[in-house]
Amino acid sequence: MGWPGAPVTMCMSPEIDAYPANARAWEAAQDDDLAEASEEISVIFGEGSHFHTAHGFYIDGVDDRTARLPPSWPSRAVVREVRGHGTATVTVVAPGPEDLIVSKLARLADKDRDYIAAYHRARPLDLAVIQARVAECGFEEVLAQRALAFLAGLPSPPGRATAAPVRAGAVLPPHPAGTHCAFLMDERRSVSVRAWNEAAGLYDILDNPLGPAVVAQDGASAFLIDGEELTQEAWDAHPRVRAARHGDLSGYPRPNWTPPG
């Protein structure tokens, strides 16, 4: 709604999700205690309805639990007044672009991946902003890791410096399990070890005190501390690396979650 000239890939869906602001009031006014506004909308306007046949698109009823949005999304919402027939006016409220991206990262179906990639090609995402809003959403750890890995695999926008591509496979370097996590990237050509970022609530700092932070199947590797690439000699001599080899990880924040299993 806030980007009329958006790439066609982002505008291909025949479906609109709708959550009327008066949904709860409508439900309370019904004789049926089990009445749900979202179900009513889907029956009248949903896929396969007369409305769908007549207009070529359909409306799914949703509620406040359908999309995973940052709690602060209303402060960034796009608002439009739409005139209907006669004197009727509808106030339409839609989440802002980055908040929509976060909701799609929570599901990451193929169509969500295509949407995010198309957006990023046309308007490069500020990944730090997206990561902060993922943290605000309180994604479960598995979802957060999957979202982070997908974001890390997005191509760098034209004009920005990019790291040389690595040809890699699932070579898993040793890393501290309590403070770091290894990610097999979506293109399945690289593995990266990332340290926990307490502020963002994500593993997003390229770092590994016990070995290369990026590893390739052909033997190529990169040694990094806090995302800064070092020679192996400088990395070997780094005080945090030397301390970690003796079991001292006090220089690394410990995640405030319990790993699954």
GROMACS elastic network, one bead per residue, 0.5 to 0.9 nm:
[ bonds ]
;  ai    aj funct       b0    kb
    1     4     6  0.64547   500
    1    78     6  0.71812   500
    1    79     6  0.84886   500
    1    80     6  0.81976   500
    1    93     6  0.89975   500
    1    94     6  0.71030   500
    1    96     6  0.89658   500
    2    78     6  0.62857   500
    2    79     6  0.85421   500
    2    80     6  0.89949   500
    2    94     6  0.85010   500
    2    96     6  0.77514   500
    2    97     6  0.79667   500
    3     6     6  0.54414   500
    3    97     6  0.87831   500
    5     8     6  0.83491   500
    6     9     6  0.82512   500
    6    10     6  0.65635   500
    6    11     6  0.72231   500
    6   119     6  0.79351   500
    6   122     6  0.81545   500
    7    10     6  0.56011   500
    7    11     6  0.69795   500
    7   118     6  0.67910   500
    7   119     6  0.73183   500
    7   122     6  0.73111   500
    8    11     6  0.50735   500
    8    12     6  0.63193   500
    8   118     6  0.87199   500
    9    12     6  0.56498   500
    9    13     6  0.85795   500
    9   114     6  0.74331   500
    9   115     6  0.65256   500
    9   118     6  0.65553   500
    9   119     6  0.87452   500
   10    13     6  0.76566   500
   10   114     6  0.81560   500
   10   115     6  0.54376   500
   10   116     6  0.84519   500
   10   118     6  0.69358   500
   10   119     6  0.74072   500
   11    14     6  0.86007   500
   11   115     6  0.89805   500
   12    15     6  0.89519   500
   13    16     6  0.78320   500
   13    57     6  0.83647   500
   14    56     6  0.71784   500
   14    58     6  0.63464   500
   14    59     6  0.85782   500
   15    46     6  0.84575   500
   15    47     6  0.81360   500
   15    57     6  0.59151   500
   15    58     6  0.51583   500
   15    59     6  0.57275   500
   15    60     6  0.69358   500
   16    57     6  0.77845   500
   16    58     6  0.63457   500
   16    60     6  0.61141   500
   16    61     6  0.85834   500
   17    58     6  0.87886   500
   17    59     6  0.58139   500
   17    61     6  0.59850   500
   17    62     6  0.61587   500
   18    38     6  0.80126   500
   18    41     6  0.81980   500
   18    59     6  0.66044   500
   18    60     6  0.61595   500
   18    61     6  0.52017   500
   18    62     6  0.57963   500
   18    63     6  0.79893   500
   19    22     6  0.85404   500
   19    23     6  0.70363   500
   19    37     6  0.83514   500
   19    38     6  0.71356   500
   19    60     6  0.87368   500
   19    61     6  0.61261   500
   19    62     6  0.52456   500
   19    63     6  0.54632   500
   19    64     6  0.74538   500
   20    23     6  0.52674   500
   20    24     6  0.86912   500
   20    37     6  0.83100   500
   20    38     6  0.87516   500
   20    61     6  0.86017   500
   20    62     6  0.86977   500
   20    63     6  0.83493   500
   21    24     6  0.77124   500
   21    25     6  0.86016   500
   22    25     6  0.52142   500
   22    26     6  0.61084   500
   22    27     6  0.86859   500
   23    26     6  0.51399   500
   23    27     6  0.62635   500
   23    28     6  0.87359   500
   23    36     6  0.80345   500
   23    37     6  0.55392   500
   23    38     6  0.78271   500
   23    63     6  0.82329   500
   24    27     6  0.51081   500
   24    28     6  0.62353   500
   24    29     6  0.87381   500
   24    36     6  0.83837   500
   24    37     6  0.75387   500
   25    28     6  0.51291   500
   25    29     6  0.63329   500
   26    29     6  0.52283   500
   26    30     6  0.66633   500
   26    35     6  0.89101   500
   26    36     6  0.85977   500
   26    37     6  0.69946   500
   27    30     6  0.54310   500
   27    31     6  0.86577   500
   27    32     6  0.82504   500
   27    33     6  0.76893   500
   27    34     6  0.81844   500
   27    35     6  0.57816   500
   27    36     6  0.60178   500
   27    37     6  0.62275   500
   28    31     6  0.81452   500
   28    32     6  0.87896   500
   28    33     6  0.76113   500
   28    35     6  0.84024   500
   29    32     6  0.87492   500
   30    33     6  0.69701   500
   30    34     6  0.88284   500
   30    35     6  0.67782   500
   31    34     6  0.88563   500
   31    35     6  0.81065   500
   32    35     6  0.53771   500
   33    36     6  0.87120   500
   35    38     6  0.89902   500
   35    39     6  0.79034   500
   35    40     6  0.79633   500
   36    39     6  0.53881   500
   36    40     6  0.64245   500
   36    41     6  0.88273   500
   37    40     6  0.50540   500
   37    41     6  0.61939   500
   37    42     6  0.86492   500
   37    61     6  0.70745   500
   37    62     6  0.82446   500
   37    63     6  0.83487   500
   38    41     6  0.52283   500
   38    42     6  0.62680   500
   38    43     6  0.87316   500
   38    60     6  0.72848   500
   38    62     6  0.50570   500
   38    63     6  0.64847   500
   39    42     6  0.51099   500
   39    43     6  0.61600   500
   39    44     6  0.87248   500
   39    60     6  0.82958   500
   39    61     6  0.61021   500
   39    62     6  0.80972   500
   40    43     6  0.52396   500
   40    44     6  0.63472   500
   40    45     6  0.84471   500
   40    61     6  0.73912   500
   41    44     6  0.53611   500
   41    45     6  0.56980   500
   41    46     6  0.68269   500
   41    59     6  0.71771   500
   41    60     6  0.65317   500
   41    61     6  0.50104   500
   41    62     6  0.85639   500
   42    45     6  0.53021   500
   42    47     6  0.74064   500
   42    49     6  0.84301   500
   42    58     6  0.84060   500
   42    59     6  0.64155   500
   42    61     6  0.51385   500
   42    62     6  0.86163   500
   43    46     6  0.56022   500
   43    47     6  0.82898   500
   43    49     6  0.70344   500
   43    60     6  0.86047   500
   43    61     6  0.87222   500
   44    49     6  0.63234   500
   44    50     6  0.77301   500
   44    51     6  0.72268   500
   44    59     6  0.86523   500
   45    48     6  0.83530   500
   45    49     6  0.57981   500
   45    50     6  0.74000   500
   45    51     6  0.53843   500
   45    52     6  0.65319   500
   45    57     6  0.89113   500
   45    58     6  0.57420   500
   45    59     6  0.52445   500
   45    60     6  0.71059   500
   45    61     6  0.85138   500
   46    49     6  0.55461   500
   46    50     6  0.86688   500
   46    51     6  0.75414   500
   46    52     6  0.66909   500
   46    57     6  0.85508   500
   46    60     6  0.53126   500
   46    61     6  0.77774   500
   47    50     6  0.88734   500
   47    51     6  0.85345   500
   47    52     6  0.60795   500
   47    53     6  0.86752   500
   47    57     6  0.78649   500
   47    58     6  0.54572   500
   47    59     6  0.72490   500
   47    60     6  0.76154   500
   48    51     6  0.80134   500
   48    52     6  0.58674   500
   48    53     6  0.67835   500
   48    58     6  0.79822   500
   49    52     6  0.51025   500
   49    53     6  0.64193   500
   49    54     6  0.86865   500
   49    58     6  0.77513   500
   50    53     6  0.50497   500
   50    54     6  0.60831   500
   50    55     6  0.85755   500
   51    54     6  0.51516   500
   51    55     6  0.60369   500
   51    56     6  0.79322   500
   51    57     6  0.78198   500
   51    58     6  0.68839   500
   51    59     6  0.88111   500
   52    55     6  0.54161   500
   52    56     6  0.52457   500
   52    57     6  0.51157   500
   52    59     6  0.80782   500
   53    56     6  0.57318   500
   53    57     6  0.77285   500
   53    58     6  0.85579   500
   54    57     6  0.83813   500
   55    58     6  0.78222   500
   62    65     6  0.78479   500
   62    66     6  0.59442   500
   62    67     6  0.84819   500
   63    66     6  0.55890   500
   63    67     6  0.81672   500
   64    67     6  0.70390   500
   64    68     6  0.88728   500
   65    68     6  0.72531   500
   67   100     6  0.88043   500
   67   103     6  0.57361   500
   67   104     6  0.82952   500
   67   106     6  0.83930   500
   68    99     6  0.88939   500
   68   100     6  0.88819   500
   68   102     6  0.72582   500
   68   104     6  0.81154   500
   68   105     6  0.88688   500
   68   106     6  0.65171   500
   68   107     6  0.87229   500
   68   137     6  0.68643   500
   68   139     6  0.84719   500
   69    72     6  0.81838   500
   69    73     6  0.66038   500
   69    95     6  0.83580   500
   69    99     6  0.61226   500
   69   100     6  0.73788   500
   69   102     6  0.66004   500
   69   103     6  0.55080   500
   69   133     6  0.83449   500
   69   134     6  0.84987   500
   69   136     6  0.87305   500
   69   137     6  0.62639   500
   70    73     6  0.54674   500
   70    74     6  0.89283   500
   70    99     6  0.67247   500
   70   102     6  0.78262   500
   70   103     6  0.84251   500
   70   133     6  0.59211   500
   70   134     6  0.72312   500
   70   135     6  0.84625   500
   70   136     6  0.56202   500
   70   138     6  0.84234   500
   71    74     6  0.76995   500
   71   136     6  0.71951   500
   71   137     6  0.68426   500
   72    75     6  0.58955   500
   72    76     6  0.75935   500
   72   133     6  0.89300   500
   72   136     6  0.84521   500
   73    76     6  0.54639   500
   73    77     6  0.62621   500
   73    95     6  0.62849   500
   73    96     6  0.71267   500
   73    99     6  0.64231   500
   74    78     6  0.85799   500
   74    93     6  0.86244   500
   74    94     6  0.85670   500
   74    95     6  0.69281   500
   74    96     6  0.83628   500
   75    96     6  0.89501   500
   76    95     6  0.69094   500
   76    96     6  0.55411   500
   76    97     6  0.88796   500
   76    99     6  0.84077   500
   77    93     6  0.64134   500
   77    94     6  0.55635   500
   77    97     6  0.86829   500
   77    99     6  0.88203   500
   78    92     6  0.81716   500
   78    93     6  0.57912   500
   78    94     6  0.52284   500
   78    95     6  0.62138   500
   78    96     6  0.59277   500
   78    97     6  0.89385   500
   79    91     6  0.69984   500
   79    92     6  0.56944   500
   79    94     6  0.65172   500
   79    95     6  0.88837   500
   80    90     6  0.83232   500
   80    91     6  0.58713   500
   80    92     6  0.52206   500
   80    93     6  0.66661   500
   80    94     6  0.86578   500
   81    89     6  0.66434   500
   81    90     6  0.58308   500
   81    92     6  0.62045   500
   81    93     6  0.89436   500
   82    88     6  0.86274   500
   82    89     6  0.56273   500
   82    90     6  0.51348   500
   82    91     6  0.62385   500
   82    92     6  0.70689   500
   83    86     6  0.81590   500
   83    87     6  0.73523   500
   83    88     6  0.60551   500
   83    90     6  0.63314   500
   83    91     6  0.87931   500
   84    87     6  0.69884   500
   84    88     6  0.51238   500
   84    89     6  0.56611   500
   84    90     6  0.71896   500
   85    88     6  0.59375   500
   85    89     6  0.82992   500
   86    89     6  0.87404   500
   94    97     6  0.89936   500
   94   100     6  0.88804   500
   95    98     6  0.82607   500
   95    99     6  0.60306   500
   95   100     6  0.60845   500
   96    99     6  0.53955   500
   96   100     6  0.63020   500
   96   101     6  0.88534   500
   97   100     6  0.51604   500
   97   101     6  0.63605   500
   97   102     6  0.88665   500
   98   102     6  0.63784   500
   98   103     6  0.88428   500
   98   125     6  0.79431   500
   98   126     6  0.87181   500
   98   129     6  0.78854   500
   98   130     6  0.64487   500
   98   133     6  0.83167   500
   99   102     6  0.50606   500
   99   103     6  0.64272   500
   99   104     6  0.87919   500
   99   130     6  0.79029   500
   99   133     6  0.74181   500
   99   134     6  0.89674   500
  100   103     6  0.51109   500
  100   104     6  0.63600   500
  100   105     6  0.86831   500
  101   104     6  0.51348   500
  101   105     6  0.61831   500
  101   106     6  0.88276   500
  101   112     6  0.84338   500
  101   115     6  0.84194   500
  101   116     6  0.64555   500
  101   119     6  0.88694   500
  101   130     6  0.77162   500
  102   106     6  0.64553   500
  102   130     6  0.66863   500
  102   131     6  0.85465   500
  102   133     6  0.69923   500
  102   134     6  0.61592   500
  102   137     6  0.84289   500
  102   147     6  0.86710   500
  103   106     6  0.53199   500
  103   107     6  0.70963   500
  103   108     6  0.88024   500
  103   134     6  0.87711   500
  104   107     6  0.53933   500
  104   108     6  0.56907   500
  104   109     6  0.79392   500
  104   111     6  0.89620   500
  104   112     6  0.54014   500
  104   113     6  0.78108   500
  104   115     6  0.83770   500
  104   116     6  0.77555   500
  105   108     6  0.50145   500
  105   109     6  0.85667   500
  105   112     6  0.71964   500
  105   113     6  0.79110   500
  105   116     6  0.83311   500
  105   134     6  0.84027   500
  105   143     6  0.81517   500
  105   144     6  0.86903   500
  105   146     6  0.82950   500
  105   147     6  0.55547   500
  105   148     6  0.89229   500
  105   150     6  0.83545   500
  105   151     6  0.88986   500
  106   134     6  0.85368   500
  106   139     6  0.74888   500
  106   143     6  0.63351   500
  106   144     6  0.79943   500
  106   146     6  0.87117   500
  106   147     6  0.70884   500
  107   112     6  0.73413   500
  107   143     6  0.83101   500
  108   111     6  0.76073   500
  108   112     6  0.51331   500
  108   113     6  0.58165   500
  108   146     6  0.86508   500
  108   147     6  0.78668   500
  108   150     6  0.88919   500
  109   112     6  0.51233   500
  109   113     6  0.63797   500
  109   114     6  0.87540   500
  110   113     6  0.51468   500
  110   114     6  0.62695   500
  110   115     6  0.86315   500
  111   114     6  0.50610   500
  111   115     6  0.61093   500
  111   116     6  0.86871   500
  112   115     6  0.50138   500
  112   116     6  0.61774   500
  112   117     6  0.85094   500
  113   116     6  0.52553   500
  113   117     6  0.60595   500
  113   118     6  0.85122   500
  113   150     6  0.84520   500
  114   117     6  0.51816   500
  114   118     6  0.60576   500
  114   119     6  0.85551   500
  115   118     6  0.52188   500
  115   119     6  0.61853   500
  115   120     6  0.86301   500
  116   119     6  0.50934   500
  116   120     6  0.60861   500
  116   121     6  0.86410   500
  117   120     6  0.50730   500
  117   121     6  0.61932   500
  117   122     6  0.87453   500
  117   154     6  0.71678   500
  117   155     6  0.88149   500
  118   121     6  0.52420   500
  118   122     6  0.64316   500
  118   123     6  0.84873   500
  119   122     6  0.53198   500
  119   123     6  0.57160   500
  119   124     6  0.71501   500
  119   125     6  0.77341   500
  120   123     6  0.50694   500
  120   125     6  0.54497   500
  120   154     6  0.78804   500
  120   155     6  0.85073   500
  120   157     6  0.79396   500
  121   124     6  0.59647   500
  121   125     6  0.86541   500
  121   155     6  0.83683   500
  121   157     6  0.70586   500
  123   157     6  0.87353   500
  124   127     6  0.86756   500
  124   156     6  0.81274   500
  124   157     6  0.61012   500
  125   128     6  0.86534   500
  125   129     6  0.81990   500
  125   130     6  0.76719   500
  125   157     6  0.89396   500
  126   129     6  0.54479   500
  126   130     6  0.65206   500
  126   131     6  0.88262   500
  127   130     6  0.50050   500
  127   131     6  0.60190   500
  127   132     6  0.85004   500
  127   151     6  0.71456   500
  127   152     6  0.85026   500
  128   131     6  0.51462   500
  128   132     6  0.61676   500
  128   133     6  0.87130   500
  128   200     6  0.84469   500
  129   132     6  0.51632   500
  129   133     6  0.63378   500
  129   134     6  0.86830   500
  130   133     6  0.51786   500
  130   134     6  0.61595   500
  130   135     6  0.86511   500
  130   151     6  0.88311   500
  131   134     6  0.50024   500
  131   135     6  0.62630   500
  131   136     6  0.86459   500
  131   144     6  0.89332   500
  131   147     6  0.86203   500
  131   148     6  0.73778   500
  131   151     6  0.86963   500
  131   200     6  0.65396   500
  131   201     6  0.83509   500
  131   202     6  0.73817   500
  131   204     6  0.85183   500
  132   135     6  0.50901   500
  132   136     6  0.62626   500
  132   137     6  0.87948   500
  132   199     6  0.81805   500
  132   200     6  0.51972   500
  132   201     6  0.76980   500
  132   202     6  0.85109   500
  133   137     6  0.62056   500
  133   138     6  0.87819   500
  133   200     6  0.84225   500
  134   137     6  0.51287   500
  134   138     6  0.67036   500
  134   139     6  0.65118   500
  134   144     6  0.71283   500
  134   147     6  0.82541   500
  134   148     6  0.89633   500
  134   200     6  0.83130   500
  134   201     6  0.84070   500
  134   202     6  0.84959   500
  135   138     6  0.52786   500
  135   139     6  0.66834   500
  135   144     6  0.78911   500
  135   199     6  0.87081   500
  135   200     6  0.57903   500
  135   201     6  0.52750   500
  135   202     6  0.68636   500
  136   139     6  0.81004   500
  136   200     6  0.83569   500
  136   201     6  0.83910   500
  138   141     6  0.86060   500
  138   144     6  0.83526   500
  138   201     6  0.84784   500
  139   142     6  0.79555   500
  139   143     6  0.58513   500
  139   144     6  0.54481   500
  140   143     6  0.53353   500
  140   144     6  0.61100   500
  140   145     6  0.86855   500
  141   144     6  0.50033   500
  141   145     6  0.60980   500
  141   146     6  0.85291   500
  141   202     6  0.86407   500
  141   257     6  0.79540   500
  141   258     6  0.89563   500
  141   259     6  0.78411   500
  141   260     6  0.83501   500
  142   145     6  0.52823   500
  142   146     6  0.62112   500
  142   147     6  0.86369   500
  142   260     6  0.85675   500
  143   146     6  0.51099   500
  143   147     6  0.60571   500
  143   148     6  0.85036   500
  144   147     6  0.51437   500
  144   148     6  0.60597   500
  144   149     6  0.85447   500
  144   201     6  0.88643   500
  144   202     6  0.69275   500
  144   203     6  0.85797   500
  145   148     6  0.50927   500
  145   149     6  0.60799   500
  145   150     6  0.85949   500
  145   181     6  0.87789   500
  145   183     6  0.79789   500
  145   202     6  0.74927   500
  145   203     6  0.72902   500
  146   149     6  0.51710   500
  146   150     6  0.62251   500
  146   151     6  0.86870   500
  146   183     6  0.87495   500
  147   150     6  0.51667   500
  147   151     6  0.62052   500
  147   152     6  0.85999   500
  148   151     6  0.51515   500
  148   152     6  0.60942   500
  148   153     6  0.86370   500
  148   202     6  0.76020   500
  148   203     6  0.75451   500
  148   204     6  0.72454   500
  149   152     6  0.51111   500
  149   153     6  0.63031   500
  149   183     6  0.65490   500
  149   184     6  0.76537   500
  149   185     6  0.59470   500
  149   186     6  0.69744   500
  150   153     6  0.51576   500
  150   154     6  0.66849   500
  150   185     6  0.73411   500
  150   186     6  0.64035   500
  151   154     6  0.53900   500
  151   155     6  0.89283   500
  152   155     6  0.81785   500
  152   185     6  0.77140   500
  152   186     6  0.88572   500
  152   204     6  0.86859   500
  153   156     6  0.88992   500
  153   185     6  0.63228   500
  153   186     6  0.63065   500
  153   187     6  0.73223   500
  154   157     6  0.89026   500
  155   158     6  0.88355   500
  155   162     6  0.86225   500
  156   159     6  0.84302   500
  156   160     6  0.65387   500
  156   161     6  0.77227   500
  156   162     6  0.63884   500
  157   160     6  0.59806   500
  157   161     6  0.87294   500
  157   162     6  0.88292   500
  158   161     6  0.83360   500
  159   162     6  0.89525   500
  162   165     6  0.84814   500
  163   166     6  0.87319   500
  165   189     6  0.87852   500
  165   190     6  0.87763   500
  166   189     6  0.66782   500
  166   190     6  0.64065   500
  166   214     6  0.89691   500
  166   215     6  0.82408   500
  166   216     6  0.61469   500
  166   217     6  0.86550   500
  166   218     6  0.86660   500
  166   220     6  0.73714   500
  166   221     6  0.86437   500
  167   188     6  0.88811   500
  167   189     6  0.51655   500
  167   190     6  0.65942   500
  167   216     6  0.57030   500
  167   217     6  0.64441   500
  167   218     6  0.66541   500
  167   220     6  0.81453   500
  168   171     6  0.75201   500
  168   188     6  0.71662   500
  168   191     6  0.72282   500
  168   215     6  0.68486   500
  168   218     6  0.62766   500
  168   219     6  0.81202   500
  168   220     6  0.81474   500
  169   172     6  0.88722   500
  169   184     6  0.80631   500
  169   188     6  0.61210   500
  169   189     6  0.50855   500
  169   190     6  0.58247   500
  169   191     6  0.71371   500
  169   215     6  0.82656   500
  169   216     6  0.61462   500
  169   218     6  0.82806   500
  170   184     6  0.64872   500
  170   188     6  0.73476   500
  170   189     6  0.77289   500
  170   190     6  0.71231   500
  170   191     6  0.63872   500
  170   215     6  0.85968   500
  170   216     6  0.80628   500
  170   217     6  0.71459   500
  171   184     6  0.88056   500
  171   190     6  0.81867   500
  171   191     6  0.67562   500
  171   215     6  0.65444   500
  171   216     6  0.68119   500
  171   217     6  0.61525   500
  172   175     6  0.86441   500
  172   182     6  0.71475   500
  172   183     6  0.88566   500
  172   184     6  0.86943   500
  172   191     6  0.69888   500
  172   192     6  0.86584   500
  172   193     6  0.87566   500
  172   215     6  0.76324   500
  173   182     6  0.80424   500
  173   191     6  0.85320   500
  173   192     6  0.88635   500
  173   193     6  0.79834   500
  173   208     6  0.89373   500
  173   210     6  0.81015   500
  173   211     6  0.62865   500
  173   212     6  0.68174   500
  173   213     6  0.78572   500
  173   214     6  0.84921   500
  173   215     6  0.72368   500
  174   177     6  0.87547   500
  174   208     6  0.84254   500
  174   210     6  0.60196   500
  174   211     6  0.61722   500
  174   212     6  0.84675   500
  175   178     6  0.88620   500
  175   179     6  0.85979   500
  175   180     6  0.65187   500
  175   181     6  0.74878   500
  175   182     6  0.77849   500
  175   193     6  0.73479   500
  175   208     6  0.61317   500
  175   209     6  0.70593   500
  175   210     6  0.53787   500
  175   211     6  0.68245   500
  175   212     6  0.89175   500
  175   213     6  0.86944   500
  176   179     6  0.58830   500
  176   180     6  0.56035   500
  176   181     6  0.78630   500
  176   208     6  0.78205   500
  176   209     6  0.78026   500
  176   210     6  0.71933   500
  176   244     6  0.85260   500
  176   249     6  0.83451   500
  177   180     6  0.55194   500
  177   181     6  0.65325   500
  177   182     6  0.89688   500
  178   181     6  0.82853   500
  178   254     6  0.66305   500
  178   255     6  0.74446   500
  178   259     6  0.87450   500
  179   194     6  0.86710   500
  179   195     6  0.60118   500
  179   196     6  0.58435   500
  179   203     6  0.87112   500
  179   249     6  0.82189   500
  179   252     6  0.66900   500
  179   253     6  0.66961   500
  179   254     6  0.53083   500
  179   255     6  0.63082   500
  180   193     6  0.66077   500
  180   194     6  0.55101   500
  180   196     6  0.59705   500
  180   203     6  0.70634   500
  180   207     6  0.80833   500
  180   208     6  0.74644   500
  180   254     6  0.88649   500
  180   255     6  0.88656   500
  181   192     6  0.83249   500
  181   193     6  0.56330   500
  181   194     6  0.55764   500
  181   195     6  0.66940   500
  181   196     6  0.79239   500
  181   203     6  0.68637   500
  182   191     6  0.66484   500
  182   192     6  0.55803   500
  182   194     6  0.63912   500
  182   213     6  0.86611   500
  183   186     6  0.89686   500
  183   190     6  0.83347   500
  183   191     6  0.54804   500
  183   192     6  0.52923   500
  183   193     6  0.62954   500
  183   194     6  0.77613   500
  184   187     6  0.82856   500
  184   188     6  0.60776   500
  184   189     6  0.78270   500
  184   190     6  0.61704   500
  184   192     6  0.67954   500
  185   188     6  0.52030   500
  185   189     6  0.67894   500
  185   190     6  0.57323   500
  185   191     6  0.60443   500
  185   192     6  0.75490   500
  186   189     6  0.79312   500
  186   190     6  0.85429   500
  187   190     6  0.75310   500
  188   191     6  0.78025   500
  189   216     6  0.71957   500
  189   217     6  0.78521   500
  190   214     6  0.70973   500
  190   215     6  0.63067   500
  190   216     6  0.56960   500
  190   217     6  0.77957   500
  191   213     6  0.81240   500
  191   214     6  0.57627   500
  191   215     6  0.55310   500
  191   216     6  0.69656   500
  192   206     6  0.70574   500
  192   207     6  0.84573   500
  192   212     6  0.85166   500
  192   213     6  0.55564   500
  192   215     6  0.66637   500
  193   203     6  0.86895   500
  193   204     6  0.89883   500
  193   205     6  0.82658   500
  193   206     6  0.60498   500
  193   207     6  0.60675   500
  193   208     6  0.60843   500
  193   212     6  0.79202   500
  193   214     6  0.64473   500
  193   215     6  0.87141   500
  194   197     6  0.88881   500
  194   203     6  0.53976   500
  194   204     6  0.55974   500
  194   207     6  0.52521   500
  194   208     6  0.69192   500
  194   213     6  0.71907   500
  194   226     6  0.89324   500
  194   227     6  0.87452   500
  195   202     6  0.83871   500
  195   203     6  0.52713   500
  195   204     6  0.63233   500
  195   206     6  0.63361   500
  195   207     6  0.56664   500
  195   208     6  0.71800   500
  195   226     6  0.80105   500
  195   252     6  0.77802   500
  195   253     6  0.84510   500
  196   199     6  0.89936   500
  196   200     6  0.85522   500
  196   201     6  0.71860   500
  196   202     6  0.57652   500
  196   204     6  0.64799   500
  196   205     6  0.67164   500
  196   252     6  0.78449   500
  196   253     6  0.66935   500
  196   254     6  0.71943   500
  196   255     6  0.63724   500
  197   200     6  0.55040   500
  197   201     6  0.56739   500
  197   202     6  0.53977   500
  197   203     6  0.56920   500
  197   204     6  0.62078   500
  197   205     6  0.65930   500
  197   253     6  0.74904   500
  197   255     6  0.82128   500
  198   202     6  0.70188   500
  198   203     6  0.85827   500
  198   253     6  0.66617   500
  198   254     6  0.79908   500
  198   255     6  0.69867   500
  198   256     6  0.83576   500
  199   202     6  0.80938   500
  200   203     6  0.82973   500
  200   204     6  0.82223   500
  201   204     6  0.88190   500
  201   255     6  0.79060   500
  201   256     6  0.85491   500
  202   205     6  0.86444   500
  202   255     6  0.87092   500
  203   206     6  0.84424   500
  204   207     6  0.89749   500
  205   225     6  0.84187   500
  205   226     6  0.58021   500
  205   227     6  0.58209   500
  206   213     6  0.61951   500
  206   214     6  0.80338   500
  206   224     6  0.64575   500
  206   225     6  0.69125   500
  206   226     6  0.59635   500
  206   228     6  0.79251   500
  207   211     6  0.89839   500
  207   212     6  0.80263   500
  207   213     6  0.52780   500
  207   214     6  0.86033   500
  207   223     6  0.76705   500
  207   224     6  0.51424   500
  207   226     6  0.53689   500
  207   227     6  0.58252   500
  207   228     6  0.82096   500
  208   211     6  0.57510   500
  208   212     6  0.62162   500
  208   214     6  0.87663   500
  208   223     6  0.74664   500
  208   224     6  0.66458   500
  208   225     6  0.66086   500
  208   226     6  0.85833   500
  208   241     6  0.82532   500
  209   212     6  0.80056   500
  209   213     6  0.82481   500
  209   223     6  0.87683   500
  209   224     6  0.83389   500
  209   225     6  0.73533   500
  209   235     6  0.84020   500
  209   236     6  0.89694   500
  209   238     6  0.89487   500
  209   240     6  0.68889   500
  209   242     6  0.80532   500
  209   243     6  0.87228   500
  209   244     6  0.61511   500
  209   245     6  0.76384   500
  209   249     6  0.89295   500
  210   213     6  0.86796   500
  210   241     6  0.67992   500
  210   244     6  0.70589   500
  210   245     6  0.67417   500
  211   214     6  0.88926   500
  211   222     6  0.89321   500
  211   223     6  0.70241   500
  211   224     6  0.89961   500
  211   241     6  0.89593   500
  212   215     6  0.63182   500
  212   221     6  0.59021   500
  212   222     6  0.53205   500
  212   224     6  0.69644   500
  212   232     6  0.87254   500
  213   221     6  0.74795   500
  213   222     6  0.59203   500
  213   223     6  0.54287   500
  213   224     6  0.57451   500
  213   225     6  0.81645   500
  213   227     6  0.86958   500
  214   220     6  0.83088   500
  214   221     6  0.54131   500
  214   222     6  0.51152   500
  214   223     6  0.70369   500
  214   224     6  0.81114   500
  215   218     6  0.86601   500
  215   219     6  0.70635   500
  215   220     6  0.61556   500
  215   222     6  0.67219   500
  216   219     6  0.53568   500
  216   220     6  0.50164   500
  216   221     6  0.59759   500
  217   220     6  0.72023   500
  218   221     6  0.89563   500
  222   229     6  0.67245   500
  222   230     6  0.77431   500
  222   231     6  0.82054   500
  222   232     6  0.82783   500
  223   227     6  0.89565   500
  223   228     6  0.82473   500
  223   229     6  0.56807   500
  223   230     6  0.56372   500
  223   231     6  0.67425   500
  223   232     6  0.63030   500
  223   235     6  0.66313   500
  224   227     6  0.53843   500
  224   228     6  0.51145   500
  224   230     6  0.57275   500
  224   231     6  0.85786   500
  224   235     6  0.74130   500
  225   228     6  0.53586   500
  225   229     6  0.67438   500
  225   230     6  0.75084   500
  225   235     6  0.77181   500
  225   238     6  0.88098   500
  225   240     6  0.87996   500
  225   241     6  0.87611   500
  226   229     6  0.85379   500
  229   235     6  0.86408   500
  230   233     6  0.78922   500
  230   234     6  0.59484   500
  230   235     6  0.57046   500
  231   234     6  0.52306   500
  231   235     6  0.60455   500
  231   236     6  0.84937   500
  232   236     6  0.59238   500
  232   237     6  0.85648   500
  233   236     6  0.50944   500
  233   237     6  0.63549   500
  233   238     6  0.87445   500
  234   237     6  0.51894   500
  234   238     6  0.62129   500
  235   238     6  0.51250   500
  235   239     6  0.87523   500
  235   241     6  0.70364   500
  236   239     6  0.84038   500
  236   241     6  0.65260   500
  236   242     6  0.70661   500
  237   240     6  0.86765   500
  237   241     6  0.72233   500
  237   242     6  0.68136   500
  238   241     6  0.53260   500
  238   242     6  0.63199   500
  238   243     6  0.87122   500
  239   242     6  0.50707   500
  239   243     6  0.60550   500
  239   244     6  0.85100   500
  240   243     6  0.50566   500
  240   244     6  0.60203   500
  240   245     6  0.86293   500
  240   248     6  0.83640   500
  240   249     6  0.78721   500
  240   250     6  0.89866   500
  240   251     6  0.68982   500
  240   252     6  0.89529   500
  241   244     6  0.50813   500
  241   245     6  0.62872   500
  241   246     6  0.88817   500
  242   245     6  0.53166   500
  242   246     6  0.68443   500
  242   248     6  0.86979   500
  243   246     6  0.52895   500
  243   247     6  0.66170   500
  243   248     6  0.51351   500
  243   249     6  0.70327   500
  243   250     6  0.87125   500
  243   251     6  0.88082   500
  244   249     6  0.53476   500
  244   250     6  0.84724   500
  244   251     6  0.87291   500
  245   248     6  0.72176   500
  245   249     6  0.88349   500
  246   249     6  0.87046   500
  248   251     6  0.78188   500
  249   252     6  0.55950   500
  249   253     6  0.82897   500
  249   254     6  0.88515   500
  250   253     6  0.72866   500
  250   254     6  0.86146   500
  254   257     6  0.87485   500
  255   258     6  0.80096   500
  258   261     6  0.87798   500
